[in-house]
């Protein structure tokens, strides 16, 4: 009887060994196919990026908490590698802020910014009097500069200068046109719309109001949700107080411009966004590899 039991155990062991050997040989032979399958699984539903720290609720009217992350958290620098930041005087201020933080900050992105630059200006032809920013020694259309930079990510900050004379809907249409132009010239570049920041409460005038800015941000958020190459990042709601205008602690001119402490918040929101994206992306890769490993070929 013992001899039959020993024979049965030996047979089971041999079967397991042969199965593992065959599986390993199969996976080795299909190396290229495995990579294809892994890539497909990793990219499944990857068009939409995480919004855990975006926290944008259309129509909401209250300040959002500032993400708990250090402005020097270099673990997120990789997300900003080969990026370009585009915009007006507030973006110029962000460039100055980033330069003051030393070498390597946010992976040293490129900047394309000009005082009083607007969507309307960006859509016009270049001229001697136009406000198009200089890129590599010459004035250049935004879409051309983004394409020439070969940036993987383009962060755009526009809207405030346009809404001085336009409605939220008209400003949104101009933004949509610029986004389309950029995507047409640089289809591999991911576009991130940084929501327009708000006005100091007493600085509102002649229809240029925080209500209009919020309506514009609502529209842009909804528009980005329809695209697989654009995302909306909510920074403005981290800078407001109970008046729904930019807080006095962040305002530098009691109008629209902001202090370096406000740019600290910009960086915290951007880094938190990057951190969550990177964590979710890593989780997707782990899930894809786990699913692939469970397949018997």
C-alpha positions as CSV (number, residue, x, y, z in Angstrom):
1,X,0.0,0.0,0.0
2,X,2.8,2.4,0.9
3,X,4.4,1.7,-2.5
4,X,1.2,2.8,-4.3
5,X,1.0,6.0,-2.2
6,X,4.6,6.9,-2.9
7,X,4.0,6.3,-6.6
8,X,1.0,8.6,-6.6
9,X,2.9,11.4,-4.8
10,X,5.8,11.1,-7.3
11,X,3.3,11.3,-10.2
12,X,1.8,14.5,-8.9
13,X,5.2,16.1,-8.4
14,X,6.2,15.2,-12.0
15,X,3.0,16.6,-13.4
16,X,3.6,19.9,-11.6
17,X,7.2,20.1,-12.8
18,X,6.2,19.4,-16.4
19,X,3.4,22.1,-16.3
20,X,5.7,24.7,-14.9
21,X,8.4,23.9,-17.5
22,X,5.9,24.0,-20.4
23,X,4.5,27.3,-19.2
24,X,7.9,28.9,-18.9
25,X,8.9,27.6,-22.3
26,X,5.7,29.0,-23.8
27,X,6.2,32.4,-22.2
28,X,9.8,32.5,-23.4
29,X,8.8,31.7,-26.9
30,X,6.1,34.4,-26.9
31,X,8.3,37.2,-25.4
32,X,7.3,39.8,-28.1
33,X,3.6,38.9,-27.8
34,X,3.8,39.3,-24.0
35,X,5.1,42.8,-24.4
36,X,2.3,43.6,-26.8
37,X,-0.3,42.3,-24.4
38,X,1.3,44.2,-21.5
39,X,1.3,47.4,-23.4
40,X,-2.3,47.0,-24.3
41,X,-3.3,46.3,-20.8
42,X,-1.3,49.2,-19.4
43,X,-2.9,51.6,-21.8
44,X,-6.5,50.4,-21.3
45,X,-8.6,53.3,-20.1
46,X,-5.4,55.4,-19.7
47,X,-6.8,58.3,-21.7
48,X,-8.3,59.9,-18.6
49,X,-6.0,61.0,-15.8
50,X,-6.7,61.0,-12.1
51,X,-8.5,63.9,-10.5
52,X,-8.1,63.1,-6.8
53,X,-6.4,66.4,-6.2
54,X,-8.3,68.3,-8.9
55,X,-11.5,68.3,-6.9
56,X,-13.3,70.5,-9.3
57,X,-17.0,70.6,-8.9
58,X,-18.7,72.8,-11.5
59,X,-20.8,75.5,-9.9
60,X,-19.2,75.1,-6.5
61,X,-18.3,78.2,-4.6
62,X,-15.9,77.5,-1.8
63,X,-12.2,77.2,-1.1
64,X,-10.6,73.8,-1.5
65,X,-7.9,72.4,0.8
66,X,-4.3,72.8,-0.2
67,X,-2.7,69.4,-0.9
68,X,-0.2,68.1,1.7
69,X,2.9,67.9,-0.3
70,X,6.3,69.6,-0.2
71,X,7.1,72.1,-2.9
72,X,10.5,70.4,-3.3
73,X,9.1,66.9,-3.5
74,X,11.5,65.7,-6.3
75,X,9.7,62.3,-6.6
76,X,7.2,64.0,-8.9
77,X,9.8,65.9,-11.0
78,X,9.7,63.2,-13.7
79,X,6.1,64.1,-14.5
80,X,7.1,67.6,-15.5
81,X,10.2,66.5,-17.6
82,X,10.0,67.9,-21.1
83,X,7.0,70.2,-20.3
84,X,6.2,73.7,-21.4
85,X,4.1,76.3,-19.5
86,X,2.3,78.9,-21.6
87,X,0.4,82.0,-20.6
88,X,0.2,85.6,-19.5
89,X,1.8,87.8,-16.8
90,X,0.8,85.4,-14.1
91,X,2.7,82.7,-15.9
92,X,5.6,85.1,-16.2
93,X,5.4,85.3,-12.4
94,X,5.5,81.5,-12.2
95,X,8.6,81.4,-14.4
96,X,10.3,83.9,-12.1
97,X,9.2,81.9,-9.1
98,X,10.5,78.6,-10.5
99,X,13.8,80.1,-11.4
100,X,14.2,81.4,-7.8
101,X,13.9,77.8,-6.5
102,X,17.2,76.7,-8.1
103,X,18.4,74.2,-10.7
104,X,16.2,71.2,-11.4
105,X,13.0,72.6,-9.9
106,X,10.0,70.9,-11.6
107,X,12.6,69.5,-14.0
108,X,13.2,73.0,-15.4
109,X,10.3,73.3,-17.8
110,X,10.2,75.6,-20.7
111,X,8.1,78.8,-20.5
112,X,6.3,80.7,-23.2
113,X,4.7,83.7,-21.5
114,X,4.2,87.4,-22.1
115,X,2.7,90.3,-20.2
116,X,-1.0,90.9,-21.2
117,X,-0.9,87.9,-23.5
118,X,-4.4,86.6,-24.2
119,X,-6.3,84.0,-26.1
120,X,-7.3,86.6,-28.6
121,X,-3.7,87.6,-29.1
122,X,-2.6,84.0,-29.4
123,X,-5.0,83.4,-32.2
124,X,-3.9,86.5,-34.2
125,X,-1.1,86.5,-36.8
126,X,2.3,87.6,-35.5
127,X,3.1,91.2,-36.1
128,X,5.5,93.8,-34.8
129,X,3.0,95.0,-32.3
130,X,1.6,91.6,-31.3
131,X,2.2,90.3,-27.8
132,X,3.3,86.8,-28.9
133,X,6.1,85.7,-26.6
134,X,9.5,85.0,-27.9
135,X,10.6,81.4,-28.3
136,X,14.2,80.6,-29.2
137,X,14.9,84.1,-30.3
138,X,11.8,84.9,-32.3
139,X,8.1,85.6,-31.8
140,X,6.2,82.4,-32.5
141,X,2.6,81.2,-32.5
142,X,1.8,79.1,-29.4
143,X,1.0,76.0,-31.5
144,X,4.2,76.3,-33.4
145,X,6.3,76.8,-30.3
146,X,4.8,73.8,-28.6
147,X,5.4,71.7,-31.7
148,X,9.0,72.9,-32.0
149,X,9.7,72.3,-28.3
150,X,8.5,68.7,-28.7
151,X,7.1,68.9,-25.2
152,X,5.3,65.9,-23.9
153,X,3.0,68.2,-21.7
154,X,1.8,71.7,-22.3
155,X,0.3,73.6,-19.3
156,X,-1.8,76.5,-20.4
157,X,-3.0,79.5,-18.3
158,X,-5.3,81.9,-20.1
159,X,-8.7,83.6,-19.7
160,X,-8.3,86.5,-17.3
161,X,-7.2,89.0,-19.9
162,X,-9.9,87.9,-22.3
163,X,-12.8,88.1,-19.9
164,X,-12.2,91.8,-19.3
165,X,-14.2,92.3,-22.5
166,X,-15.7,89.0,-23.4
167,X,-18.3,86.6,-21.9
168,X,-17.3,83.3,-20.4
169,X,-18.7,81.5,-23.5
170,X,-16.8,83.7,-25.9
171,X,-13.6,83.2,-24.0
172,X,-14.2,79.4,-23.9
173,X,-14.6,79.4,-27.7
174,X,-11.2,81.1,-28.1
175,X,-9.6,78.6,-25.7
176,X,-11.1,75.7,-27.7
177,X,-9.7,77.1,-30.9
178,X,-6.2,77.4,-29.3
179,X,-6.4,73.9,-27.9
180,X,-7.4,72.5,-31.3
181,X,-4.5,74.4,-33.0
182,X,-2.0,73.0,-30.5
183,X,-3.3,69.4,-30.9
184,X,-3.3,69.7,-34.7
185,X,0.4,70.8,-34.7
186,X,1.5,68.7,-31.8
187,X,-0.8,65.7,-31.5
188,X,1.5,63.8,-29.1
189,X,1.5,66.6,-26.6
190,X,-0.9,66.3,-23.6
191,X,-2.6,69.6,-22.8
192,X,-3.3,70.7,-19.2
193,X,-5.6,73.7,-18.7
194,X,-4.8,75.5,-15.4
195,X,-8.1,77.1,-14.4
196,X,-8.2,80.9,-14.3
197,X,-7.5,82.3,-10.9
198,X,-9.9,84.8,-9.3
199,X,-9.9,88.6,-8.7
200,X,-9.4,90.3,-5.4
201,X,-13.0,91.0,-4.2
202,X,-12.9,94.8,-4.5
203,X,-11.1,94.6,-7.9
204,X,-14.2,93.3,-9.7
205,X,-15.6,95.8,-12.2
206,X,-17.6,96.2,-15.4
207,X,-18.7,92.6,-15.8
208,X,-15.2,91.3,-15.0
209,X,-16.3,89.3,-12.0
210,X,-15.5,86.2,-10.1
211,X,-18.9,84.8,-11.1
212,X,-17.9,85.1,-14.7
213,X,-14.5,83.5,-14.1
214,X,-16.2,80.6,-12.3
215,X,-18.6,80.2,-15.2
216,X,-15.6,80.1,-17.5
217,X,-13.8,77.5,-15.4
218,X,-17.0,75.4,-15.3
219,X,-17.2,75.5,-19.1
220,X,-13.5,74.6,-19.5
221,X,-13.7,71.7,-17.0
222,X,-16.6,70.2,-18.9
223,X,-14.9,70.8,-22.3
224,X,-11.8,69.0,-21.2
225,X,-13.9,66.0,-20.0
226,X,-14.8,65.4,-23.6
227,X,-11.2,65.2,-24.8
228,X,-8.7,62.4,-24.4
229,X,-5.8,64.8,-24.8
230,X,-6.7,67.6,-22.4
231,X,-7.2,67.9,-18.6
232,X,-8.4,70.6,-16.3
233,X,-6.4,71.4,-13.2
234,X,-8.1,73.4,-10.5
235,X,-5.7,75.8,-8.7
236,X,-7.9,78.9,-8.2
237,X,-10.1,77.4,-5.6
238,X,-7.1,76.9,-3.3
239,X,-6.4,80.7,-3.3
240,X,-9.8,82.1,-2.5
241,X,-11.4,83.2,0.8
242,X,-15.1,83.4,1.9
243,X,-15.7,86.2,-0.7
244,X,-14.8,83.8,-3.5
245,X,-12.1,86.2,-4.5
246,X,-8.4,85.7,-4.2
247,X,-7.4,85.9,-0.5
248,X,-5.6,89.0,0.7
249,X,-2.8,86.8,1.9
250,X,-2.1,85.8,-1.7
251,X,-2.9,89.0,-3.6
252,X,0.0,91.2,-4.6
253,X,-1.9,94.1,-6.1
254,X,-5.5,93.8,-4.9
255,X,-6.5,92.8,-8.4
256,X,-5.4,89.6,-10.2
257,X,-1.6,89.2,-9.6
258,X,-0.4,87.0,-6.8
259,X,2.5,86.6,-4.3
260,X,5.2,83.9,-4.3
261,X,3.2,82.2,-1.5
262,X,0.4,81.7,-4.0
263,X,2.8,80.1,-6.4
264,X,3.7,77.7,-3.6
265,X,0.1,76.6,-3.8
266,X,0.4,76.3,-7.6
267,X,3.3,73.9,-7.1
268,X,1.6,71.9,-4.4
269,X,-1.5,71.3,-6.6
270,X,0.7,70.4,-9.6
271,X,2.9,68.1,-7.6
272,X,-0.1,66.4,-5.9
273,X,-1.7,65.9,-9.4
274,X,1.5,64.4,-10.6
275,X,1.9,62.2,-7.5
276,X,-1.6,60.8,-8.0
277,X,-1.1,60.2,-11.7
278,X,2.1,58.4,-11.1
279,X,0.6,56.2,-8.3
280,X,-2.4,55.3,-10.5
281,X,-0.2,54.6,-13.5
282,X,1.9,52.3,-11.4
283,X,-1.1,50.5,-10.1
284,X,-2.4,50.0,-13.6
285,X,0.9,48.5,-14.7
286,X,0.9,46.1,-11.7
287,X,-2.7,45.1,-12.4
288,X,-1.9,44.5,-16.1
289,X,1.1,42.4,-15.3
290,X,-0.8,40.4,-12.7
291,X,-3.6,39.7,-15.2
292,X,-1.1,38.6,-17.9
293,X,0.7,36.3,-15.5
294,X,-2.6,34.6,-14.7
295,X,-3.3,33.7,-18.3
296,X,-2.4,30.2,-19.3
297,X,-1.1,30.0,-22.9
